[in-house]
């Protein structure tokens, strides 16, 4: 059966991790067909039996925070469907006395996933859980100790020789970083993977992961946190910071508040977060790769090279844009990103490539591309990963964010480091433009020749890394900061770090802060604290240096 257990920060859904039928039942009830499920083990010996663990991973597992640690799984040790098409497993040890007693009594590993329906925030009180989880759980294990602040489990991995936080939550948040700046600012983060931050009194305090702000329940929790985190940090913010995108729930909340606010460009915030984490002074070359963020020019960015510091940046290089047929729907269907990529490279005949689209659907999308209807341009590296995953047959439609990129990473990690595909760098007056078309042609030729998918995926990762070092060398940059959600990909981060260090270039990346949007609020606070005179109202406030 499936048990809803009231844990330290909220409810968890538990079932036997050895039983494929139990795992399938949990996935069906939670409407979570593919996203990996975390597993709680009775002890370290049980973890070692199911996963490959080194000394460093064992230290993370046994740390006071007791986070979920991503480990390479041993095939056949547990139910196969815990992490479909993914060689890694999220492992954790018991984090409360209740968990210890339960796992000791059972003696086997349990799925321990968040107690919520898909897309909703974590359940935290008994009445809420009994109502919202009634269709998922067969039984409830409750207690009468109230949870004041709901908080998810933290998630970490080992990459490039260091731990890296992927979700800043239980045991790791709030996180305080030293940062000087006048006044106090409440930074509101983005729309996905939301977290808040308060800057002032010589520091930035980053709050725990709140999650996506798509639902009313999530937005209510966000509003509660806007009062709770400043009280915890010990200040009453006089200014607000938010994302440049006016339609994010966090940005709409800022617009309705009477306090002065400053909108911070998405990728500048990513860069400023890493600068704050590592206390880096002076100008750097920031490499911000993610799925999408509104650019200073009103287009979708996501493959950005920004030169500057927390106060201001200048866009100095970017990836060649391609259209996304269907707009936001392309972010959920990698096959649409592939269609846009092929259309931009070869025109209507798509270079003779066949895609996993019905004839009528493909015809409609091609007509939209011809007319420029709902086909926004993007230079997003995240969407480039999606397109390549679709072209290699790894993922056509996603059931969770990052699924295609995860599959591409998993394929690449089955092969050793490779030489990159060719790219072309051209200077077009607005900076360097990375033209991916030579890479695409070579990649498709290898696929047609029957080369292993793992080798092609590894070459693609190597190509993205090579683009970073090539741009850095063209700009004579001696210090590079990697940021954005794409750099939670350990293969990409490892390859990029290696080629930069081989070129004698110093490199930093997120370690204690998440690479993705969970760090946006920290970066927003850092930018506003560096711009004390720019507390102006309006949707484009504070972005004059980001063009």
C-alpha positions as CSV (number, residue, x, y, z in Angstrom):
1,X,0.0,0.0,0.0
2,X,0.8,3.7,0.0
3,X,1.2,5.6,3.3
4,X,1.1,9.3,3.8
5,X,3.5,10.1,6.6
6,X,3.8,13.5,8.4
7,X,7.5,14.2,8.4
8,X,9.6,17.2,9.6
9,X,8.7,19.7,6.9
10,X,5.5,18.1,5.4
11,X,3.9,14.9,4.3
12,X,5.7,12.2,2.4
13,X,4.2,9.4,0.3
14,X,5.8,6.0,1.2
15,X,5.7,2.6,-0.5
16,X,7.9,-0.4,-0.9
17,X,10.8,0.5,-3.3
18,X,11.3,-3.2,-4.1
19,X,7.8,-3.7,-5.5
20,X,7.2,-2.7,-9.1
21,X,3.5,-2.9,-8.7
22,X,3.5,-0.6,-5.7
23,X,5.7,2.0,-7.5
24,X,3.4,1.8,-10.6
25,X,0.4,2.4,-8.3
26,X,2.0,5.4,-6.7
27,X,2.9,6.9,-10.1
28,X,-0.6,6.4,-11.5
29,X,-2.3,7.9,-8.4
30,X,0.0,10.8,-8.3
31,X,0.0,11.4,-12.1
32,X,3.7,11.2,-12.2
33,X,4.6,8.8,-15.0
34,X,8.3,9.4,-15.4
35,X,9.8,11.8,-12.9
36,X,12.3,10.1,-10.6
37,X,11.2,9.0,-7.1
38,X,13.5,9.4,-4.1
39,X,14.2,6.4,-1.9
40,X,14.8,6.3,1.9
41,X,17.1,3.5,3.0
42,X,17.3,2.0,6.5
43,X,21.0,2.6,6.8
44,X,24.2,3.2,4.9
45,X,24.8,-0.5,4.2
46,X,21.4,-0.6,2.4
47,X,22.4,2.4,0.3
48,X,25.7,0.8,-0.7
49,X,23.8,-2.4,-1.8
50,X,21.6,-0.4,-4.2
51,X,23.9,2.4,-5.3
52,X,27.5,3.1,-5.9
53,X,28.8,5.4,-3.2
54,X,32.2,6.9,-2.5
55,X,33.4,8.4,0.8
56,X,32.2,11.9,-0.2
57,X,28.7,10.8,-1.0
58,X,28.5,8.9,2.3
59,X,29.5,12.1,4.1
60,X,26.6,13.9,2.4
61,X,24.1,11.2,3.2
62,X,25.1,11.2,6.9
63,X,25.3,15.0,7.3
64,X,22.9,16.7,9.7
65,X,20.9,18.0,6.8
66,X,20.2,14.4,5.6
67,X,19.5,15.5,2.0
68,X,18.5,13.4,-1.0
69,X,21.8,12.6,-2.7
70,X,21.9,11.6,-6.4
71,X,23.8,8.4,-6.8
72,X,24.6,5.9,-9.6
73,X,22.2,3.0,-9.1
74,X,23.1,-0.6,-9.2
75,X,20.8,-2.3,-11.8
76,X,18.3,-4.8,-10.4
77,X,18.7,-3.8,-6.7
78,X,15.2,-2.2,-6.5
79,X,12.1,-1.7,-8.7
80,X,13.2,-0.7,-12.2
81,X,10.6,2.1,-12.5
82,X,12.0,4.3,-9.7
83,X,13.9,6.5,-12.2
84,X,12.9,5.5,-15.8
85,X,15.7,6.0,-18.4
86,X,17.9,7.4,-15.7
87,X,21.0,5.7,-14.3
88,X,20.9,7.6,-11.0
89,X,18.7,7.3,-7.9
90,X,17.9,9.9,-5.3
91,X,18.9,8.3,-2.0
92,X,18.4,9.5,1.6
93,X,18.7,8.2,5.1
94,X,16.1,8.6,7.9
95,X,15.9,12.3,9.0
96,X,13.7,12.1,12.1
97,X,13.2,9.6,15.0
98,X,9.9,8.6,13.4
99,X,11.6,7.6,10.2
100,X,14.4,5.8,12.1
101,X,11.8,3.7,14.0
102,X,9.8,2.9,10.9
103,X,12.8,1.9,8.7
104,X,14.3,-0.2,11.5
105,X,11.0,-2.1,11.9
106,X,10.6,-2.6,8.2
107,X,14.2,-3.3,7.3
108,X,13.9,-2.4,3.6
109,X,14.0,0.7,1.4
110,X,10.9,2.9,0.8
111,X,10.0,5.3,-1.9
112,X,9.8,8.7,0.0
113,X,8.3,11.3,-2.4
114,X,6.7,14.6,-1.6
115,X,3.2,14.4,-0.2
116,X,1.2,16.3,-2.8
117,X,-0.7,15.8,-6.0
118,X,1.3,16.5,-9.2
119,X,1.8,20.3,-9.6
120,X,0.6,21.2,-6.1
121,X,2.7,22.3,-3.1
122,X,3.6,20.0,-0.2
123,X,0.8,19.1,2.2
124,X,1.8,20.3,5.8
125,X,-1.2,19.9,8.1
126,X,-3.4,16.9,9.0
127,X,-6.7,18.2,7.6
128,X,-5.1,19.3,4.4
129,X,-3.4,16.0,3.9
130,X,-6.5,13.9,4.6
131,X,-8.4,15.9,2.0
132,X,-5.8,16.4,-0.8
133,X,-4.1,13.0,-0.5
134,X,-7.2,10.9,0.0
135,X,-7.1,9.6,-3.6
136,X,-3.4,8.7,-3.3
137,X,-2.7,7.3,0.1
138,X,-4.2,4.0,1.5
139,X,-3.3,5.0,5.1
140,X,-2.1,8.0,7.1
141,X,0.6,8.2,9.8
142,X,-0.2,11.5,11.6
143,X,0.9,13.3,14.8
144,X,-0.2,16.4,16.6
145,X,3.0,18.5,16.2
146,X,2.2,21.5,13.9
147,X,4.5,22.3,11.0
148,X,5.0,26.1,11.0
149,X,7.0,26.3,7.8
150,X,6.5,23.6,5.2
151,X,9.7,22.6,3.5
152,X,10.7,19.9,1.0
153,X,13.7,17.6,1.2
154,X,17.0,19.2,0.0
155,X,18.6,17.6,-3.1
156,X,22.4,17.5,-3.7
157,X,24.9,15.8,-6.0
158,X,28.6,15.4,-6.3
159,X,30.0,17.1,-9.5
160,X,33.4,18.4,-10.5
161,X,34.8,17.2,-7.2
162,X,32.4,19.1,-5.0
163,X,28.9,18.8,-3.6
164,X,26.3,20.9,-5.5
165,X,22.9,21.8,-4.1
166,X,20.1,21.2,-6.6
167,X,17.2,22.1,-4.2
168,X,17.9,24.3,-1.2
169,X,15.4,23.2,1.4
170,X,15.2,21.2,4.6
171,X,18.5,21.3,6.6
172,X,20.2,23.7,4.1
173,X,17.9,26.7,4.2
174,X,17.8,29.5,5.1
175,X,21.3,30.2,3.7
176,X,23.0,33.4,4.7
177,X,25.7,34.9,2.4
178,X,27.8,37.9,3.3
179,X,26.9,40.8,1.1
180,X,27.3,44.6,1.8
181,X,24.7,47.0,0.5
182,X,22.4,49.8,1.7
183,X,18.9,49.3,2.9
184,X,16.8,46.1,2.9
185,X,15.4,44.4,-0.1
186,X,12.9,41.5,-0.5
187,X,13.7,39.6,-3.7
188,X,10.8,37.5,-5.1
189,X,12.6,35.1,-7.5
190,X,11.0,33.7,-10.6
191,X,7.9,31.6,-11.4
192,X,9.3,28.1,-11.4
193,X,11.3,26.6,-8.5
194,X,10.5,29.8,-6.6
195,X,12.4,30.8,-3.5
196,X,12.7,34.2,-1.8
197,X,15.7,36.2,-0.4
198,X,16.1,39.1,1.9
199,X,19.2,41.4,1.4
200,X,20.4,43.8,4.1
201,X,22.5,44.2,7.2
202,X,25.6,42.9,5.5
203,X,24.1,39.7,4.1
204,X,21.6,38.0,1.8
205,X,19.4,35.4,3.4
206,X,18.0,32.9,0.9
207,X,14.8,31.1,1.9
208,X,13.8,27.5,1.2
209,X,12.5,26.1,-2.1
210,X,8.8,27.0,-2.5
211,X,8.2,25.4,-5.9
212,X,6.3,26.5,-9.0
213,X,3.7,29.2,-8.7
214,X,1.2,27.8,-11.1
215,X,-1.6,27.1,-8.6
216,X,-3.6,29.2,-6.1
217,X,-2.4,27.1,-3.2
218,X,1.3,27.7,-4.3
219,X,0.7,31.4,-4.6
220,X,-0.9,31.6,-1.1
221,X,2.2,29.9,0.3
222,X,4.4,32.4,-1.6
223,X,2.5,35.3,-0.1
224,X,2.9,33.8,3.4
225,X,6.6,33.5,2.8
226,X,6.9,37.2,1.8
227,X,6.1,38.0,5.4
228,X,7.8,35.1,7.2
229,X,11.3,35.3,5.6
230,X,11.8,39.0,6.4
231,X,10.7,38.4,10.0
232,X,13.2,35.6,10.3
233,X,16.0,37.6,8.6
234,X,15.3,40.5,11.1
235,X,14.4,43.4,8.8
236,X,11.5,45.0,7.1
237,X,12.3,45.4,3.4
238,X,11.8,48.9,2.0
239,X,12.4,47.8,-1.6
240,X,11.4,44.8,-3.8
241,X,13.2,43.0,-6.6
242,X,11.6,40.8,-9.1
243,X,12.1,39.2,-12.5
244,X,11.8,41.2,-15.7
245,X,9.0,39.0,-16.9
246,X,5.7,40.8,-16.0
247,X,3.5,37.7,-16.2
248,X,5.3,35.7,-13.5
249,X,3.1,35.4,-10.3
250,X,6.0,36.9,-8.3
251,X,6.3,39.9,-10.6
252,X,2.5,40.5,-10.5
253,X,2.7,40.5,-6.7
254,X,5.5,43.0,-6.8
255,X,3.5,45.3,-9.2
256,X,0.6,45.3,-6.8
257,X,2.8,46.2,-3.8
258,X,3.3,50.0,-3.1
259,X,7.0,49.7,-2.3
260,X,9.6,50.7,-4.9
261,X,10.6,47.8,-7.0
262,X,13.3,47.0,-9.5
263,X,13.0,44.4,-12.2
264,X,16.2,42.4,-12.8
265,X,16.9,40.6,-16.0
266,X,16.7,36.8,-15.5
267,X,20.2,35.8,-16.6
268,X,21.9,38.8,-14.8
269,X,20.3,37.4,-11.6
270,X,21.7,34.0,-12.3
271,X,25.2,35.4,-12.7
272,X,24.9,37.7,-9.6
273,X,23.8,34.8,-7.5
274,X,27.1,32.9,-8.1
275,X,29.1,36.1,-7.7
276,X,27.4,36.5,-4.3
277,X,27.9,32.9,-3.3
278,X,31.7,33.0,-4.0
279,X,32.2,36.6,-3.0
280,X,33.7,37.4,-6.4
281,X,34.7,41.0,-6.9
282,X,35.2,42.7,-10.3
283,X,34.0,41.9,-13.7
284,X,33.7,38.3,-15.1
285,X,32.4,36.6,-18.2
286,X,29.1,35.0,-17.1
287,X,27.8,32.0,-19.0
288,X,24.0,31.6,-18.3
289,X,22.4,28.6,-20.0
290,X,18.9,27.6,-19.2
291,X,15.4,27.0,-20.6
292,X,14.2,30.5,-21.0
293,X,14.1,33.9,-19.4
294,X,12.9,37.2,-20.8
295,X,15.7,39.2,-22.3
296,X,16.3,42.9,-22.1
297,X,15.3,43.1,-25.8
298,X,11.9,41.4,-25.1
299,X,12.9,38.1,-26.7
300,X,13.5,34.7,-25.0
301,X,17.1,34.3,-23.8
302,X,18.7,31.2,-22.5
303,X,22.2,30.9,-24.1
304,X,23.8,34.1,-22.8
305,X,27.4,35.3,-22.4
306,X,27.3,38.4,-20.1
307,X,30.3,40.5,-19.3
308,X,30.1,42.6,-16.1
309,X,29.3,42.3,-12.4
310,X,26.4,42.5,-10.0
311,X,25.7,46.1,-10.8
312,X,25.5,45.8,-14.6
313,X,26.2,43.5,-17.5
314,X,26.6,43.6,-21.2
315,X,25.6,40.8,-23.5
316,X,28.7,39.9,-25.5
317,X,27.8,36.6,-27.1
318,X,24.8,34.3,-27.7
319,X,23.6,31.3,-29.6
320,X,22.0,31.6,-33.0
321,X,18.2,31.8,-32.4
322,X,15.7,29.4,-33.8
323,X,11.8,29.4,-33.6
324,X,9.7,27.5,-31.2
325,X,6.5,26.4,-32.9
326,X,3.6,26.7,-30.5
327,X,5.5,28.9,-28.1
328,X,5.3,27.6,-24.5
329,X,4.1,24.2,-25.7
330,X,7.5,23.6,-27.3
331,X,9.0,23.7,-23.8
332,X,7.0,20.5,-23.1
333,X,7.5,18.9,-26.4
334,X,11.1,18.5,-27.5
335,X,9.9,17.4,-31.0
336,X,8.7,20.9,-31.5
337,X,12.1,22.4,-30.6
338,X,13.6,19.9,-33.1
339,X,11.1,21.1,-35.8
340,X,12.1,24.7,-35.2
341,X,15.8,23.9,-35.3
342,X,15.5,22.0,-38.6
343,X,13.3,24.7,-40.1
344,X,15.9,27.4,-39.2
345,X,18.7,25.3,-40.6
346,X,17.2,23.8,-43.8
347,X,13.8,25.5,-44.4
348,X,10.5,23.8,-45.1
349,X,11.9,20.4,-46.2
350,X,13.7,20.1,-42.8
351,X,16.7,18.6,-44.6
352,X,14.7,15.5,-45.3
353,X,14.4,14.6,-41.6
354,X,11.3,12.8,-40.3
355,X,9.9,13.9,-36.9
356,X,7.6,12.2,-34.4
357,X,4.6,14.4,-35.5
358,X,1.4,13.5,-37.2
359,X,1.2,14.7,-40.8
360,X,-1.6,17.2,-40.1
361,X,0.1,18.5,-37.0
362,X,3.5,19.0,-38.8
363,X,1.8,20.7,-41.7
364,X,0.0,23.1,-39.4
365,X,3.2,23.9,-37.5
366,X,5.1,24.5,-40.8
367,X,2.4,26.9,-41.9
368,X,2.8,28.7,-38.5
369,X,6.5,28.9,-39.0
370,X,6.1,30.2,-42.6
371,X,3.8,33.0,-41.2
372,X,5.7,33.6,-38.0
373,X,2.6,32.9,-35.9
374,X,3.2,31.9,-32.3
375,X,6.8,30.9,-33.2
376,X,8.9,33.0,-30.9
377,X,12.7,33.0,-31.5
378,X,15.0,31.7,-28.8
379,X,18.7,31.1,-28.3
380,X,18.1,28.9,-25.3
381,X,20.6,26.1,-24.7
382,X,17.9,24.3,-22.8
383,X,15.7,24.1,-25.8
384,X,18.8,23.1,-27.9
385,X,19.2,20.1,-25.5
386,X,15.5,19.3,-26.0
387,X,15.8,19.4,-29.8
388,X,18.9,17.1,-29.9
389,X,17.2,14.7,-27.5
390,X,14.2,14.5,-29.8
391,X,16.4,14.0,-32.9
392,X,18.2,11.2,-31.2
393,X,14.9,9.5,-30.3
394,X,15.4,9.9,-26.5
395,X,12.4,12.1,-25.7
396,X,9.6,13.5,-27.8
397,X,7.1,14.7,-25.2
398,X,8.0,15.5,-21.5
399,X,6.0,14.7,-18.5
400,X,8.3,16.8,-16.2
401,X,10.6,19.7,-16.7
402,X,14.1,18.7,-17.8
403,X,13.2,15.2,-18.8
404,X,14.7,15.4,-22.3
405,X,18.0,17.0,-21.1
406,X,18.2,14.4,-18.4
407,X,17.9,11.6,-21.0
408,X,20.5,13.2,-23.1
409,X,22.9,13.5,-20.2
410,X,22.3,9.9,-19.3
411,X,23.1,8.8,-22.8
412,X,26.3,11.0,-22.8
413,X,27.5,9.5,-19.6
414,X,27.6,6.0,-21.2
415,X,30.5,7.3,-23.4
416,X,33.9,8.8,-22.6
417,X,34.8,12.4,-23.3
418,X,34.6,13.1,-27.0
419,X,35.9,15.7,-29.5
420,X,33.4,18.4,-30.3
421,X,31.4,18.9,-33.4
422,X,32.2,21.9,-35.6
423,X,30.7,25.3,-34.7
424,X,31.0,28.7,-36.4
425,X,31.5,32.0,-34.4
426,X,30.6,35.2,-36.3
427,X,30.6,38.8,-35.0
428,X,27.4,40.5,-36.2
429,X,27.8,43.9,-34.6
430,X,25.9,43.0,-31.4
431,X,28.6,40.6,-30.2
432,X,29.6,37.0,-31.0
433,X,27.0,34.7,-32.5
434,X,27.5,30.9,-32.0
435,X,26.1,29.2,-35.2
436,X,25.0,25.7,-34.3
437,X,24.2,24.7,-38.0
438,X,27.6,23.0,-38.7
439,X,27.1,21.0,-35.5
440,X,23.6,19.9,-36.5
441,X,24.7,18.8,-40.0
442,X,27.5,16.7,-38.5
443,X,25.3,15.3,-35.8
444,X,22.6,14.2,-38.2
445,X,25.2,12.6,-40.5
446,X,26.6,10.5,-37.6
447,X,23.1,9.5,-36.6
448,X,22.3,8.5,-40.2
449,X,25.6,6.5,-40.3
450,X,24.4,4.5,-37.3
451,X,26.9,5.9,-34.8
452,X,26.0,5.0,-31.1
453,X,23.5,7.5,-29.6
454,X,25.8,7.7,-26.5
455,X,28.7,8.8,-28.6
456,X,26.6,11.5,-30.4
457,X,25.2,12.7,-27.1
458,X,28.7,13.0,-25.6
459,X,29.9,14.9,-28.6
460,X,27.0,17.3,-28.3
461,X,27.9,18.0,-24.6
462,X,31.6,18.5,-25.7
463,X,30.5,20.9,-28.3
464,X,28.5,23.1,-25.9
465,X,31.6,23.1,-23.6
466,X,33.9,24.0,-26.5
467,X,31.7,26.9,-27.4
468,X,32.2,28.3,-23.9
469,X,35.9,28.2,-24.0
470,X,36.0,29.5,-27.6
471,X,34.0,32.6,-26.7
472,X,36.1,33.1,-23.5
473,X,39.2,33.1,-25.6
474,X,37.8,35.4,-28.3
475,X,37.0,37.9,-25.5
476,X,40.3,37.3,-23.6
477,X,38.3,36.5,-20.5
478,X,40.4,35.1,-17.7
479,X,37.5,34.5,-15.3
480,X,34.3,32.7,-16.2
481,X,31.2,32.0,-14.1
482,X,28.8,29.2,-15.1
483,X,25.2,29.6,-14.1
484,X,21.7,28.6,-15.1
485,X,19.8,25.4,-14.9
486,X,21.7,23.7,-17.7
487,X,24.7,23.5,-15.3
488,X,23.0,21.0,-13.0
489,X,23.9,18.6,-15.8
490,X,27.0,17.0,-14.3
491,X,28.4,15.9,-17.7
492,X,28.1,19.4,-19.2
493,X,29.5,21.1,-16.1
494,X,32.4,18.6,-15.9
495,X,33.2,19.0,-19.6
496,X,33.0,22.8,-19.5
497,X,35.1,23.1,-16.3
498,X,37.8,20.8,-17.8
499,X,38.2,22.7,-21.1
500,X,38.3,26.0,-19.3
501,X,40.9,24.9,-16.8
502,X,42.9,23.3,-19.6
503,X,42.9,26.8,-21.3
504,X,44.1,28.4,-18.1
505,X,40.8,30.1,-17.4
506,X,39.5,30.4,-13.8
507,X,36.0,29.0,-13.4
508,X,33.3,29.1,-10.8
509,X,29.8,27.5,-10.6
510,X,26.9,27.2,-8.1
511,X,27.8,25.0,-5.1
512,X,25.6,26.0,-2.1
513,X,23.0,27.7,-4.3
514,X,21.0,25.8,-7.0
515,X,22.1,26.4,-10.6
516,X,18.5,26.9,-11.6
517,X,15.8,29.3,-10.8
518,X,16.0,28.6,-7.0
519,X,18.9,31.0,-6.9
520,X,17.2,33.9,-8.8
521,X,16.1,35.7,-5.7
522,X,19.6,35.7,-4.3
523,X,20.9,37.2,-7.5
524,X,18.1,39.8,-7.7
525,X,18.9,40.9,-4.1
526,X,22.6,41.2,-5.0
527,X,21.8,43.3,-8.1
528,X,19.6,45.7,-6.2
529,X,22.0,46.0,-3.3
530,X,24.7,47.0,-5.9
531,X,22.4,49.6,-7.4
532,X,21.2,51.7,-4.5
533,X,20.0,54.6,-6.6
534,X,17.8,52.6,-9.0
535,X,14.6,51.9,-7.0
536,X,12.2,52.9,-9.8
537,X,8.8,51.7,-10.7
538,X,7.9,50.1,-14.0
539,X,8.3,46.9,-16.0
540,X,11.8,47.7,-17.3
541,X,13.3,49.1,-14.1
542,X,17.0,48.3,-13.6
543,X,17.8,46.7,-17.0
544,X,19.6,49.4,-18.8
545,X,22.9,47.7,-18.2
546,X,21.7,44.3,-19.5
547,X,21.5,45.1,-23.2
